[in-house]
Amino acid sequence: MNERKRIMIVDDDKHIAELISLYLTKEGYDTLELYNGIDAVEKVPSYQPDLIILDLMLPGIDGYHVCTEIRKNSTVPIMMLTAKGDTFDKVLGLELGADDYLVKPFDPKELIARIKAILRRVGEKSKSIENSLRYENLEINIDNYTVIYHGKRVDFPPKELELLYYLAKHPNQVFTREQLLDRIWGYEYVGDTRTVDVHMKRIREKLNEEENWSLKTVWGIGYKFETNH
């Protein structure tokens, strides 16, 4: 029998947290309800959730800061919740490491569907046979989320690393920004595609062009990881 997936629910509205917990419990998930960001950051190491549902507007430290703190030590999938009308920069949320977002009020069926999709993608990644890629002076490992460049480890946030890994796994293949958003973030991201450009800019700041490989912009289309062999 498969181990039940653990989902951490972080929302200062106890009614909403309990409602989400009820839906998830019916679907066979274990849940932990927390009502502020500080508790969420503290509980992640001990609870070891498979996914976090994180409200943006929290007392003490908001969802953005919670996401940033969690991402320092964990690659656990994070779904951000935001109330309709709240100021929510979707690009910023994704750049900080969120995997998805949902606007309140939401349909419980949509919430469950998105959670299942995220967990399915995570499961598919863990089953991948080729989890480490090697090029000249570069090694990318998707198992332990490390990048070794010229023999030294370089810090990469999860989405930057996943984007680099995906491009490097498909050398010389051109991807549009929309395709990369769909492949890396896992859904058709409606809106500005700036997030891909921002991530590519940050990756390039950490990696110089090598003799046998480089990250190329294909003007008017998107990006590719170009190799000479």
Summary of the structure (lengths in Angstrom):
residues: 229
radius of gyration: 18.4
end to end distance: 45.9
largest distance: 57.9
contacts: 681
relative contact order: 0.10
helix: 40%
strand: 24%
